[in-house]
Amino acid sequence: MAKTSNLAKHTSKNPLKRFFLNNFENNLVSVAAPLNSLRILDAGCGEGFTLAKLYELKIGKELAGIDYSKIAIDTAKEIFPYLNVKVGDIYKLPFKEDSFDLVICTEVFEHLDNPVGALKEIERVTSKYALITVPNEPWFVLSNFTQWGKNIGHINHWTSSTFKKFIERNSGFKIISVKHPFPWTMILAEKI
């Protein structure tokens, strides 16, 4: 199994990293569960940890995941063979309009050359909701001491308010809630 930085994060034994990640996951579940979504897509699913959590908690009936990384998808299939995951492009999601009740996209937008294009695709394939998270800057950089001096692949940097404005200006979504599980911003938006 190839070790990716995302896999290292999710399997870390560091108690502080585990605390932050568990808080993030608990917030995501607390937002997603009450929506009672039957069809859920994780766009940028990585190694499948979010989908596996939803599956474990019986959130959703049809779960799917896509990621651009073949290594991440191969790892997801190895760790969670029961998940429906495949290689895919967030700019051309391989699904029809309104295919999902909820599209989740965690820790993806900060890596994208064209975040508006990705947002439009998420809007196209959801019939109701999008749950999108990004690092909340500058708190993310300050809290991530192990990454100082390293390129972690972030080409977009948002504060909570600038990411909220980004979604409002570039989509047909209405923001329902904004949470701040340190050091991230988590936005639930409804398609209008």
Secondary structure, DSSP 8 states (H G I E B T S, - for coil): ----HHHHHHT---HHHHHHHHHHHHHHHHHHGGG--SEEEEET-TTSHHHHHHHHTT--SEEEEEES-HHHHHHHHHH-TTS-EEE-BTTB-SS-TT-EEEEEEES-GGG-S-HHHHHHHHHHHEEEEEEEEEEBTTHHHHH-GGGTTS-------B-HHHHHHHHHHHSSEEEEEEE--TTEEEEEEEE-
